[in-house]
Amino acid sequence: MSKAQESVGMDYLQSLPRRWVTVYAPLGIFVFVLLFPFYWMAITAFKPDAQLAMHTGNPFWVVGPTLVHFKRLLLDTPYKGWLINTVLISVASTFVSIIASVLAAYAIERLRFRGAKQAGLAVFLAYLIPPSILFIPLAAIVFKLGLFDTRWALILTYPTFLIPFCTWLLMGYFRSIPYELEECALIDGATRWQILVRIILPLAVPGLISAGIFAFTLSWNEFIYALTFISSSEVKTVPVGMVTELIEGDVYHWGELMAGALLGSLPVAVVYSFFVEYYVSGMTGAVKE
Amino acid sequence: MLPTVAILLVFLTYPLGLGVWLGFTDTKIGSIGEWVGLDNYRYLIGDSLTREVLFNTLFYTVTASILKFVLGLWLALLLNENLPLKSFFRAIVLLPWIVPTALSALAFWWIYDAQFSIVSWLLIRMGVIHSYIPFLGTPWLARISTVIANVWRGIPFVAISLLAGLQTISPTLYEAAAIDGVSSWQRFRYITLPLLTPIIAVVMTFSVLFTFTDFQLIYVLTRGGPLNATHLMATLSFQRAIPGGELGEGAAIATMMVPFLFACVMFSYFGLQRRGWQQGGDQ
């Protein structure tokens, strides 16, 4: 893109001091406010207990950082198990959703059946139905299927909000792949399945990556289903486990809580930082359609 | 592949239908409910708590959405400037949005703590106040505090989506305007805003929808307290249905949210159509 070249255009109209006031200062405040809770989370996690309760001294820095909160969190609480559960559930439901979404998106975009357009719209509307409306009926279904309090309950219910989103996103990508490629393949005698696997999927890799990251972060962050369908500690996910079990009594163990929040946020932050561009393009693509 | 689509649609619509049906029954956890018609709704509408919760939800949605929109648009405009390290800024700005809400809500809980709040500490040091503020202790303070946490989480989404919209506006329009001698406010009002309207409509629909049905943040920060001042429809529905065991009543509350959401989607849909027509589109 030649954006850098274009956007220099009118900057010379603004003097440097003016730019400081109108651009850099507000931007600095925004970044500070948006990042402060993370900084505070991290600094609390490394602070010894004695410093946490102090009203004197500089609270923004830590003297003698300690790993004792992390140690206690991993050894004395079921946190490690929650972390493993969250990874298992997120990865499994992401895979299920991506496979289903690829098939659905391809069918809606390229098999010109009657009602394809309506089906596409229905997928979009399904995405707009938030989990806080669906959790009660889903709880009834989960009970009936005997899945209550198992990991399967979450692996099978997360796709209800992942699939509509991923399908919508992939439909956009498939639409951008020219028909001619498929027509050539059809002439060469390829089946629909071969076209999908050999031609469409390799071309849609960026789309698959964005959909995958989205699905992974969404299921990592999911809260209400995990809170409703799971009751025993061994199968809880990180967010739910932290909120329901680490908060007990009147004395809060802030060090451990913040250490847990930090560790629980890290995996999504790392995955995200590797694929920022895909993430942003997926997000804005989904909104633009 | 066609069956996939069909199966998906069935699986996605079945829970919704079941939810509406449950709202008309007195189902409890572990027992099959009987059809009770509109009883749940009649009871809920007569209940003063439901009305307070509706007020809370509307207050929460309206204030948080307006703040998110104004601040998000401002941040998008700032990020659209010619900055050094632009993609780095864009990446870190999105962080609040991708981190699990339940976990960042814990951080906010710690920031709002009645005894050790860092905000109170700073204000006392600066001599603005004399005692620690009970951020989550009194009804109005708690309402405002939860709105702030929600806005913090929502700004990145609004800002980054609007930024994508801003980047599609051709710079030649601004250059033409500059030659005509317009002020920067006029430039924003007559070029940026009209061209951005379609994307604003979509982004705000999403934002309103997810604020209206918010659950995690409230559940972690206040669980609806103090004095039910921060209870939202979603948290009330959860409380009645799962710990309370009244699945039917909870489902009725959840169903009551649907008309609001529908109105919101329709509003933006027709708004978008009108714009398309004004700009000479034929869809």
Chai-1 contact restraints between the chains, C-beta under 6 A:
chainA,res_idxA,chainB,res_idxB,connection_type,confidence,min_distance_angstrom,max_distance_angstrom,comment,restraint_id
A,E6,B,P171,contact,1.0,0.0,6.0,A-B,restraint_1
A,S7,B,N82,contact,1.0,0.0,6.0,A-B,restraint_2
A,G9,B,P171,contact,1.0,0.0,6.0,A-B,restraint_3
A,M10,B,A178,contact,1.0,0.0,6.0,A-B,restraint_4
A,D11,B,N82,contact,1.0,0.0,6.0,A-B,restraint_5
A,V23,B,L78,contact,1.0,0.0,6.0,A-B,restraint_6
A,V23,B,E81,contact,1.0,0.0,6.0,A-B,restraint_7
A,P26,B,L78,contact,1.0,0.0,6.0,A-B,restraint_8
A,L27,B,L78,contact,1.0,0.0,6.0,A-B,restraint_9
A,F30,B,L75,contact,1.0,0.0,6.0,A-B,restraint_10
A,L34,B,P96,contact,1.0,0.0,6.0,A-B,restraint_11
A,P37,B,A107,contact,1.0,0.0,6.0,A-B,restraint_12
A,M41,B,A107,contact,1.0,0.0,6.0,A-B,restraint_13
A,L103,B,M1,contact,1.0,0.0,6.0,A-B,restraint_14
A,L103,B,T4,contact,1.0,0.0,6.0,A-B,restraint_15
A,A104,B,T4,contact,1.0,0.0,6.0,A-B,restraint_16
A,A104,B,V5,contact,1.0,0.0,6.0,A-B,restraint_17
A,A104,B,L8,contact,1.0,0.0,6.0,A-B,restraint_18
A,A107,B,M1,contact,1.0,0.0,6.0,A-B,restraint_19
A,A107,B,L2,contact,1.0,0.0,6.0,A-B,restraint_20
A,A107,B,V5,contact,1.0,0.0,6.0,A-B,restraint_21
A,A119,B,V5,contact,1.0,0.0,6.0,A-B,restraint_22
A,A122,B,L9,contact,1.0,0.0,6.0,A-B,restraint_23
A,A126,B,L12,contact,1.0,0.0,6.0,A-B,restraint_24
A,P130,B,T213,contact,1.0,0.0,6.0,A-B,restraint_25
A,S132,B,T213,contact,1.0,0.0,6.0,A-B,restraint_26
A,S132,B,F215,contact,1.0,0.0,6.0,A-B,restraint_27
A,S132,B,A234,contact,1.0,0.0,6.0,A-B,restraint_28
A,I133,B,A254,contact,1.0,0.0,6.0,A-B,restraint_29
A,I133,B,M257,contact,1.0,0.0,6.0,A-B,restraint_30
A,L134,B,P15,contact,1.0,0.0,6.0,A-B,restraint_31
A,I136,B,G19,contact,1.0,0.0,6.0,A-B,restraint_32
A,I136,B,A241,contact,1.0,0.0,6.0,A-B,restraint_33
A,I136,B,L247,contact,1.0,0.0,6.0,A-B,restraint_34
A,I136,B,G250,contact,1.0,0.0,6.0,A-B,restraint_35
A,I136,B,A251,contact,1.0,0.0,6.0,A-B,restraint_36
A,I136,B,A254,contact,1.0,0.0,6.0,A-B,restraint_37
A,P137,B,P15,contact,1.0,0.0,6.0,A-B,restraint_38
A,P137,B,L18,contact,1.0,0.0,6.0,A-B,restraint_39
A,P137,B,G19,contact,1.0,0.0,6.0,A-B,restraint_40
A,L138,B,P15,contact,1.0,0.0,6.0,A-B,restraint_41
A,T217,B,I98,contact,1.0,0.0,6.0,A-B,restraint_42
A,N221,B,P100,contact,1.0,0.0,6.0,A-B,restraint_43
A,F223,B,A102,contact,1.0,0.0,6.0,A-B,restraint_44
A,F223,B,Q216,contact,1.0,0.0,6.0,A-B,restraint_45
A,I224,B,F215,contact,1.0,0.0,6.0,A-B,restraint_46
A,T228,B,I242,contact,1.0,0.0,6.0,A-B,restraint_47
A,P239,B,P100,contact,1.0,0.0,6.0,A-B,restraint_48
A,P239,B,A102,contact,1.0,0.0,6.0,A-B,restraint_49
A,P239,B,L103,contact,1.0,0.0,6.0,A-B,restraint_50
A,V243,B,A102,contact,1.0,0.0,6.0,A-B,restraint_51
A,V243,B,V220,contact,1.0,0.0,6.0,A-B,restraint_52
A,W254,B,W110,contact,1.0,0.0,6.0,A-B,restraint_53
A,L257,B,L106,contact,1.0,0.0,6.0,A-B,restraint_54
A,A261,B,L103,contact,1.0,0.0,6.0,A-B,restraint_55
A,A261,B,L106,contact,1.0,0.0,6.0,A-B,restraint_56
A,A261,B,A107,contact,1.0,0.0,6.0,A-B,restraint_57
A,G264,B,L103,contact,1.0,0.0,6.0,A-B,restraint_58
A,S265,B,V99,contact,1.0,0.0,6.0,A-B,restraint_59
A,S265,B,L103,contact,1.0,0.0,6.0,A-B,restraint_60
A,V268,B,I98,contact,1.0,0.0,6.0,A-B,restraint_61
A,Y272,B,I98,contact,1.0,0.0,6.0,A-B,restraint_62
A,V276,B,A91,contact,1.0,0.0,6.0,A-B,restraint_63
A,T284,B,S161,contact,1.0,0.0,6.0,A-B,restraint_64
A,T284,B,A164,contact,1.0,0.0,6.0,A-B,restraint_65
A,V287,B,S161,contact,1.0,0.0,6.0,A-B,restraint_66
A,V287,B,V202,contact,1.0,0.0,6.0,A-B,restraint_67
A,V287,B,V203,contact,1.0,0.0,6.0,A-B,restraint_68
